[in-house]
């Protein structure tokens, strides 16, 4: 039995490379990276992270996928292949809109839930995939609802732990026509999950195996590369604070949905209401976050008492001096600075050394200093709230 299971797991994992979403993820992440770099160069004449940054973030979801897979195996969650096909199709459809927040599990898995129910009820056939699955209609209700709740929890964890990393500085005009700074994060994560699919060649390993009531069928194991997308723009708070709070809310919401799915054990049809609540609730959370952020005073704007740090270039002198996004530089080499030109003029007074007076995000004054070396970034690697730089200069 153990050898049979090992073969099934390896076979299921191998089918990961047959799923078009697996390859499409890399293409989308590369597209995000190139688009971000192009926009940052337009705004600041320099990029923050390199174009490979989004690609490197894809793998952040692997551990989350492993954790969810453990739960799917323990709970014996089984999805018909039709559901997997609908998830793949909706992933492509939502991604074509370039609104990456629609790649949240509530939109891909949630709408696939309803499409699967319709397909099974109406007897739709998907060429090369469909089987006679009318006897599993009731069983898929709680299975997909539980999987959705686990995916929402995983989404919250990824937003909280990874979404706040490498947020992208951006310039835009406020409603009053002034240039302000915002931070934007567009992120894609690959979350590979092992699922049981009915009508394969492997039977449940133990009599007590808690597969939902879907008849006496057998199953095969499939590793599905779920795609989770996230998009948030922040202008009223520090990006790390706003994104962390939002991630915690999503995670708490997922736990609530998981508790509600328990009802599906006794009343499978109730899972339809739970999935509907998940979709509506997740949308309301996004709307609440956006309205709350826009109602706050603009955090990244031009100040009269110094220069607001909008971004820090990785591995630059500013990064090594531990300057932080949201801090205010009030003096450079002893000279008060209110404009970017004044800041760079002050730096020229001592080309080998730099001393800055900084007002941190808690309103406390601190001093940072560092020797400057040949080859160091001539602007220290700091991005300020400024008028957008125009093309025509050499990009750094």
Secondary structure, 3 states (H helix, E strand, C coil): CHHHHHHHHHHHHHHHHHCHHHHHHHHHHHHHHHHHHHHHHHHHCCCCCCCCHHHHHHHHHHHHHHHHHHHHHHHCCECCHHHHHHHHHHHHHHHHCCCHHHHCHHHHHHHHHHHHHHHHHHCCCCCCCCCCCHHHHHHHHHHHHHHHHHHHHHHHHHHHHHHCCCCEEEEEECCCCCEEEEEEEEEEEEEEEEEEEEEEEECCCCCCCCCCCCCCCCEEEEEEEEEEEEEEEECCCCHHHHHHHHHHHHHHHHHHHHHHCCHHHHCCCHHHHHHHHHHHHHHHHHHHHHHHHHHCCCCECCCCCCEEEEEECCCCHHHHCCCCCCCEEEEECCEECCCHHHHHHHHHCCCCEEEEEEECCCCCEEEEEEECCCCCCCCCCEEECCCCCCCCCCCC
